[in-house]
Amino acid sequence: MKISDFLQVKSIAADLKGSTKEEVIEELVGLLVTAGSIEKKHKSKVVEVLLAREALGSTAIGQGIAIPHGKCDSVSKLTGALGVSKKGIDFDSLDGEPAYIFFLLVAPIDSAGPHLKALARISRFLKDKYIRENLKSLKDEKAIWKLVSQEDGRSA
């Protein structure tokens, strides 16, 4: 599975404005609406599903990374958004550090296989320190997309 299978350039933000967990999730879901991955009328439902998942346990996995994810009947296929916060957000991370890189994933209710494959792919992608540092330093969405595309090409 490639990241480009579920991420579009329109669902990337190089400089997230949100300063709380809720604001960041809302901003990332907003990118999915802008990209046409979810309908505007479903935005609040998707945000609700993601926040309910966060309430079970933080999706911030340490090393400045958070992967908020959930399953929702408002999406017909696996879709994702990628955002970078320049200032870092307290996301209740396992290591107590702020999160800078946010990879949000929303899957249809019945898609356990693709959902898990995508989470594994994102984890492998973000495990690379070079990629994490690069993502944090890139200035615009096209540069982030280029990095993702190059990495997709390597792991294909």
KOLLO-585836 format. One line per field, with one value per residue: x, y, z of N, C-alpha, C in turn. Coordinates in steps of 0.05 Angstrom, whole numbers, plus 5000, padded with zeros to 4 digits. Each point is the difference from the previous one (the first is absolute). Layout:
BEGIN
nxx <- c(X;...)
nyy <- c(Y;...)
nzz <- c(Z;...)
caxx <- c(X;...)
cayy <- c(Y;...)
cazz <- c(Z;...)
cxx <- c(X;...)
cyy <- c(Y;...)
czz <- c(Z;...)
This chain:
BEGIN
nxx <- c(5017;4991;5014;5009;4997;5008;5020;4989;5011;4974;5008;5018;5009;5016;4979;4995;4976;4987;4991;4978;4997;4979;5014;5021;4985;4988;5024;5009;4978;5004;5025;4990;4986;5020;5012;4975;5015;4990;4974;4996;4976;5021;5009;4979;4987;5016;4998;4974;5001;5016;4984;4979;5014;5005;4974;5002;5015;5019;4997;5010;5018;5005;5024;4981;4990;4979;4986;4985;4984;4983;4978;4990;4974;5012;5017;5004;5022;5021;5002;5020;5010;5018;5007;5013;5006;5005;4978;4988;4987;4989;5007;5007;5023;5006;5016;4975;5011;5002;4978;5015;5000;4980;4995;4979;4986;4983;4987;4989;4976;4996;5019;4999;5001;4987;4983;5003;4997;4981;4990;5004;4989;4981;4998;5002;4983;4986;5007;5003;5021;5013;4981;5001;5027;4999;4981;5014;5019;4984;5001;4996;4974;5008;5017;4980;4983;5020;5004;4974;4999;5022;4990;4977;5015;5012;4977;4997)
nyy <- c(4976;5019;5020;5002;4975;5013;5012;5024;5014;4999;4977;5018;5004;5018;5014;4980;5011;4977;5005;4986;4978;5012;5023;4985;4984;5022;5010;4977;4998;5026;4991;4980;5019;5017;4977;5001;4994;5021;4996;5026;4990;4984;5025;5009;4983;5006;5026;4996;4985;5019;5018;4985;4996;5026;5001;4980;5018;5015;5012;5016;4992;5026;5010;5014;4975;5007;4978;5022;4981;4993;4986;5006;4999;5023;4980;5001;5014;4986;5019;5017;5013;5017;5005;5023;4998;5025;5005;4979;4978;5006;4975;5004;5006;4976;5016;5011;4995;5025;5000;4995;4974;5006;4974;5013;4980;4999;4979;4987;4997;4989;5018;4979;4984;5015;5002;4974;4994;5018;4992;4976;5008;5014;4980;4984;5015;5002;4975;5009;5003;4992;4982;4993;5001;4986;4983;5000;4996;4984;5018;4982;4998;5014;5012;5002;5007;5016;5006;5002;5013;5013;5002;5007;5015;5008;5002;5008)
nzz <- c(5000;4984;5010;4975;5009;5023;4988;5000;4980;4993;5010;4992;5024;4990;5008;5016;5002;5002;5025;4994;5014;5011;5002;5007;5015;5010;5003;5009;5014;5006;5002;5014;5013;5003;5006;5011;5020;5013;5002;4995;4992;4994;4996;5012;4984;4980;5006;5004;4978;4989;5010;4992;4978;4999;5006;4982;4988;5007;4976;5020;4982;5004;5005;5013;5002;4986;5003;5002;5008;4982;5006;4976;5003;5007;5000;4973;5004;5005;5018;4993;5021;4992;5025;4999;5026;4994;5016;4990;5004;5024;4994;5026;4990;4992;4986;5001;4976;4990;4985;4979;4996;4984;5002;4991;5010;4979;5010;4979;5011;4976;5005;5015;4978;4982;5020;5006;4974;4999;5023;4991;4977;5013;5016;4979;4987;5023;4998;4975;5016;4977;4997;5025;4999;4977;5009;5023;4982;4986;4981;4981;4993;4978;5017;5017;4980;4992;5025;5003;4977;5007;5024;4989;4984;5023;5012;4975)
caxx <- c(4983;5015;4987;4984;4974;4980;5007;5002;5014;4981;4995;5025;5005;5028;5001;4974;4995;4988;5018;4990;4994;4975;5004;5016;4984;4980;5014;5007;4975;4994;5015;4986;4977;5011;5010;4978;5001;4975;4981;5000;4979;5009;5025;4998;4998;5027;5015;4990;5011;5028;5003;4992;5023;5021;4992;5008;5029;5012;5013;5027;5016;5027;5018;4987;4981;4973;4985;4972;4987;4974;4983;4975;4983;4999;5020;4996;5026;5022;5010;5017;5010;5026;5005;5024;4998;5027;5005;4996;4974;4997;4981;5001;5018;5012;5026;4996;5010;4980;4999;5004;4991;4973;4990;4973;4990;4972;4994;4973;4996;5006;5025;5021;5025;5013;5005;5024;5023;5006;5013;5027;5016;5006;5019;5026;5008;5008;5021;5025;5006;5005;4973;4987;5013;4994;4972;4998;5014;4989;4985;4973;4987;5011;5025;4993;4990;5023;5014;4983;5001;5027;5001;4982;5015;5021;4989;4981)
cayy <- c(5024;5026;5022;5014;4987;5012;5028;5018;5025;5019;4993;5005;5027;5004;5017;4998;5023;4991;4998;4978;4975;5003;5018;4987;4980;5014;5012;4978;4991;5021;4994;4978;5013;5016;4982;4985;4972;4997;5021;5020;4994;4979;5009;4999;4971;4989;5011;4987;4973;5002;5009;4977;4982;5012;4997;4973;5000;5018;4988;5011;4976;5008;5010;5023;4989;4991;4988;4998;4983;4989;4989;5016;4994;5024;4998;4976;4987;5008;5027;5011;5027;5003;5028;5006;5023;5011;5005;4976;4999;4980;4980;4978;4981;4980;5010;5026;5022;5009;4988;5019;4987;4988;4985;4992;4979;4993;4977;4990;4982;4972;4997;4994;4994;5024;5019;4991;5002;5029;5008;4988;5015;5026;4995;4995;5025;5019;4989;5010;5027;5019;5008;5017;5026;5013;5009;5024;5024;5007;5025;4999;4975;4986;4988;4976;4979;4990;4982;4976;4986;4988;4978;4980;4987;4982;4977;4985)
cazz <- c(5000;4998;5014;4980;4996;5017;5006;4977;5006;5012;5028;5014;5011;5008;5024;5014;5017;5025;5022;5018;4987;4986;4978;4979;4987;4984;4977;4982;4988;4981;4976;4986;4987;4978;4980;4989;5011;5016;4995;5021;5019;5017;5014;5029;5007;4998;5022;5024;5000;5006;5028;5016;4999;5017;5028;5008;5004;4980;4976;4998;5005;5008;4979;4986;4981;5008;4978;5007;4980;5008;4979;4999;4978;4982;4978;4984;4996;5018;4993;5020;4999;5012;5007;5016;5017;5004;5029;5016;5014;5021;4989;5019;4988;5017;5011;5013;4983;4981;4974;4978;4975;5004;4977;5007;4983;5004;4984;5002;5023;4994;4985;5019;4986;4989;5022;5014;4981;4998;5025;4999;4980;5012;5022;4987;4988;5020;5017;4989;5012;4978;4989;5021;5001;4975;5001;5017;4989;4974;5002;4987;4996;4977;5008;5017;4981;4985;5019;5003;4974;4998;5019;4988;4978;5011;5015;4983)
cxx <- c(5018;4985;4983;4973;4978;5006;5001;5015;4981;4994;5026;5001;5028;5002;4972;4997;4990;5020;4991;4995;4974;5003;5015;4983;4979;5013;5007;4975;4991;5015;4987;4975;5009;5009;4978;4999;4976;4982;5000;4980;5009;5024;4997;4998;5028;5017;4992;5011;5029;5006;4992;5023;5022;4993;5007;5030;5013;5013;5027;5019;5029;5016;4987;4978;4973;4986;4971;4985;4973;4985;4973;4984;4997;5021;4996;5027;5020;5011;5016;5007;5026;5005;5024;4994;5028;5006;4996;4974;5002;4978;5000;5018;5011;5025;4998;5009;4977;5001;5002;4989;4974;4992;4973;4990;4971;4993;4970;4998;5010;5028;5024;5027;5014;5007;5026;5025;5009;5015;5029;5017;5008;5022;5028;5011;5011;5021;5027;5005;5004;4973;4987;5012;4994;4971;4998;5012;4989;4980;4972;4991;5011;5026;4995;4990;5023;5015;4984;5001;5026;5001;4982;5015;5021;4989;4981;5010)
cyy <- c(5025;5021;5016;4987;5013;5029;5016;5025;5020;4994;5001;5029;5002;5015;5001;5024;4992;4998;4980;4975;5003;5017;4987;4979;5013;5012;4978;4989;5020;4997;4978;5010;5015;4982;4984;4971;4994;5024;5019;4993;4978;5008;4996;4971;4987;5010;4986;4971;5000;5008;4977;4979;5011;4996;4972;4998;5017;4985;5013;4978;5007;5010;5023;4992;4994;4989;4997;4984;4989;4989;5014;4993;5023;5000;4974;4985;5012;5027;5011;5029;5001;5029;5002;5025;5010;5004;4975;5003;4979;4981;4976;4977;4980;5009;5027;5024;5010;4985;5022;4989;4985;4987;4988;4980;4994;4978;4993;4980;4972;4995;4995;4996;5025;5021;4993;5002;5029;5009;4989;5015;5027;4997;4996;5026;5020;4990;5011;5029;5021;5011;5019;5028;5016;5012;5026;5025;5009;5023;4999;4972;4984;4987;4975;4978;4987;4980;4974;4983;4986;4975;4977;4984;4980;4974;4983;4972)
czz <- c(5000;5016;4980;4994;5017;5008;4974;5008;5013;5029;5017;5010;5010;5026;5013;5019;5028;5023;5021;4983;4983;4976;4977;4985;4982;4974;4980;4986;4979;4974;4983;4985;4975;4977;4987;5010;5018;4994;5024;5022;5020;5018;5031;5010;5000;5023;5026;5002;5008;5029;5020;5001;5018;5030;5011;5007;4978;4977;4995;5009;5008;4976;4984;4980;5013;4975;5008;4978;5011;4976;5002;4975;4980;4978;4986;4995;5019;4990;5023;4996;5015;5007;5018;5017;5006;5030;5017;5016;5022;4991;5018;4990;5021;5013;5013;4984;4982;4974;4979;4974;5006;4974;5007;4979;5007;4981;5003;5023;4995;4987;5019;4987;4990;5022;5015;4983;4998;5026;5001;4981;5010;5022;4988;4988;5021;5020;4992;5010;4979;4990;5021;5000;4975;5000;5016;4988;4973;5003;4987;4994;4977;5007;5017;4982;4985;5018;5003;4974;4996;5018;4990;4978;5010;5011;4983;4993)
